[in-house]
């Protein structure tokens, strides 16, 4: 019964794996709810700061912030790549990194170079493997994004854009749609486009006043646009974390179900093997008894 012993060992191993994946599924489900709450709570802030920024940019049209200027002289584009620190979340990172690769290849075909800010270990490892210059990084963010951990690495890319060392900055992350669906996104972050700051007629009517700037319009508008960009990136990280926990929960549920299927198949093989061994032993006993009596 050496074969039967080996199958029993495999069954035990798969059962232990099933316990682990089930526990990870339950942990991910708990974290997913908290991540979704954080993501939804950040959305009103992003909308409000967008409205304020749009009002200011419309109220003072004679000043154009460097965050909205497009020079296009350096031949370098920047990427802020948001991924997870850990794996076991299905194709989440693979999908967004494939979208990043396609965008970089498209820019390289036009003779442009790429630099990146890596948020998350998976993206950092990928960018290093493909040879993209990583100017700064933020890893080990935990389950709750902290803006102070993001500001330092992001400032490197924002300053490079303001100084003209980078022509455009793209934000790459996974947008949360629902528990079963997450969408990889590569969108232009800088220069800020007028369409991103567009307002409805109701929003324009609700904020139709002018402003008094202290100390001057340039300082106020530049600082507010910087905060707006930071809010966009924080929202992207929050969306990515909600997507991560959702994808991990779905992946671990699929792994648990597959483990259960494999256990049933191994038990069936074990029972067939055991039955064949018993039948063989009975046949030998019957044959021996017939030989003795014969």
N, C-alpha and C positions, 0 to 999 in steps of 0.2 A: 504493500500500500504506500510505496514511496511517492507515487504520483498523487494519490489522495492527500498525503501530508503536505505536498507542495501546493496543491489547490487550496487547502485549508489556510495555509500561510498567506496566500494571495487574498483570500476572502477577508482575513483579519486585517491585512494591510489596507485594503480598500475601505473597510468599515471605519478604520481610524481616520483615513482621509476624509470620508463622508462627515464624520463628527466635526473635523476642523472646518470644512467648507460650510457646514450648516451654522457653526458658531460665527464664522466670518460674514455670512449672509445676514444674520441677526444684528451683528454690530454695525454693518453697513446700512441696514434699514434704519437703525436708530440715529446714526450720524447723518443720514440723508435728510431726515425731517428737519434736523437743526440747520443743516447747510441750506436747505430750501428756504427756511425762515430768514436766515441772514441775507440770502440773495434777494428775496422779495422786499426786505426792509431797506436794502440799499437802493432799490430802484427809485423811490420817491425823491431821495436826495439827488440822484443823478438827473432826474427830470427838472427839479427845482434849480439846480445850478446851471443847467442848460438854458433855462428861461432867463435867468439873471444875466448870463453871458451874452445871450442873443440880444437882450435889451440894451446892454452896454455897448455892444458892437454896433447896434443900429443907432443908438443915441449919439455916438461920437464917430461919424463916418470918416472924418478927415484923418484919423490916426489908424494905421494898419499895423497890427501886432506882428512880431516876427513869427509867432506861432501860426499865422495865416498866410505868410509869404512863401512862395515857391520859386526858388532861384534856379535849381537844377544845374549847378555848375560843378559839383564835386564828383559826380558819377558814382556815388555810394548811397545805398538805401539801407535803412535800419529796420530791424524786426524785433518786436517784443513777443517772445514765444512763451506761452503759458501752458505748462504741462503738469503732471502729477509728480510727487516725490516717490511714490510707490507704484508697483505694478498690480497685477491680478484684477484689472478693471476692463477686461475685454479689449476691443479694438479702439478704445478712446484715444490713447496717445498716438497710435499708428495712423488714425484718420487725420488728426490735426497736423502731424508731422508730414504726412503725404501732401496735404494742402500747402504747407510751408515749402516743401521741396518743389512743387509745381510752380509756385509763385517765384521762387528764387531762380529756377531754370528759365522762366519767362523773362526775368530781368537780365539774366546773364546773356541770353540771346540778343539783347539790345545793348550789350557791352557794359553792363553795370555790375558793380560789386556789392556784396552784402556784409553787414555787421549785425550783431544780435545781442539782445539782453535775454538771458535764460532765466525763467521763473519756473523752478521745478527740476528735479534731478534727471528725469527722463529726457527732457528737452536739452539739458546741458550735455548729457552724454551723446545724444544724437548730433548736436551741432559740432562737438569736438570730433566725432567720427567722420563727418562729411567735410571737415576743414573750414568751417565758417568761423570767422573771428568773433569771439565772445568778449565784449567790452566790459560786461559786468554780469553778475548773477545773484539770484536770491533763491535759496533752497531751504528745506526743512521748515516750511511755514506752519506746519501743524494742521489741525482741523479748523482753525479759525484764522482768516487772513488779517494781518496787522498792517495798517498803512505805513507805520514807521519803518517796517522791515522792507517795504517796497520802494520808498521814496529815494533812498540812497542809490540803489542800482539804476532806477529810472532817471535820476538826475543826470547821470552820465550821458544817456541818449538824448535827453531834452536839451542839455547844454550843447551837445554836438550839432543838433539841428539849428539852434539859435545862432551858433557861430558859423553856420554854413558848411560844416564838415560832413553833414548828411543832408540829402535832398528831400527825403520822405521817410516816414516811419510807419510801419504796418503793425497792427495788433493782431496776434494769432492766438485763438483760444477755442474752447468748445462751449457753445451756447446751450443752455438747458432749455429743452422744450417740454418734455414730460419724462416720467420715470423710464419709459421704454425707448425714448428717442432723444439723442443729443447730436447737435449739428456743428461740425468744424467750421470756423469762421476765420477768414483773413481779410481784414478791412483796413482802410487807410486811416491812421490816427493823426498824423501831421503831414503836410499843413492842414489845419482844420478847414473843412469845406463849408461853404455857405449853406449847403443843403442840410448839414447836421445841426445847424443853428436856426433853421427855419421855424417860424411860429405860425400857429393858426390865427385866424382873425380874432377869435375869442381871447387868445393869449395876448395879442397885440393890444386889444381894447382894455384888457385888465391891467396892462403896464404901459400906459401912454405918457408917463411923465419923463422929464429930463433929470439929469443928475448933476450934483456938485461934487467934483473930484478933489480928494485930499490924499496925497500932496499934489498929484497931477494925473491926467488921463492915462498917460503911458504906463505909469507904475501900477495903477489900479487895474487896468485892463489886462496887462501882462500877468499880474499875479493871479487874477481871477481865471484867466485862460489856463494858467499852469495848474490851478486847483481843479479846473474842469477836466483836464487831461488825466490828472491823478485819479479823479473820481471814475473816469471811464475805465482805467486800468484796474482799479479796485473792484469795480463791478464785474469786469471780465474774470478776475481771479475768483470772485464769489460764485459766478456762473460755472466756472471750471470745476470748483470744488463740489458744487451740487451735482454736476454731471458725473464727476468721479465716483461719488458714493452711490449714485443711481446705477452706473455701469457696473460697479463692483458687486452691488446687491444682485443684479441680474446675472452676472457672470458666475457668482458663487451659487446661486440657485440652480443654474444650468449644470454646474459641476456636481452639486449634490444629487440632482436628478440622474445624471449620467453615472455617478457612483452607485446609486441604487440599482440602476439597470444592469451595470456590470456585476454587482453582487448576485443578482438573481441569475444571470447567465453562468457565473462561476459555480453557484450552488447546483444548478441543473447539470453542469458538466461533472461536478463532484459526485452527485447522486448516480449519474449514469456510469461513471468510473467505478464507484463502489458496488453498484448492482452487477456490473460485468465481472468484478473480482469475486463477488459472492457466487455468481453463477459458475464461474470457472472452478472455484473450490468445490462446489457441490458436484460438478461433473467429474472432478478428480476422485472425490470420495465414492461416488457411484461406480466409476470405472474400477477403482481398487477393490470395492466390495464384490463386484461382478467377477473380477479376476480371481479373488480368493475362493468364492463359492463355486466358480466354474472349474 
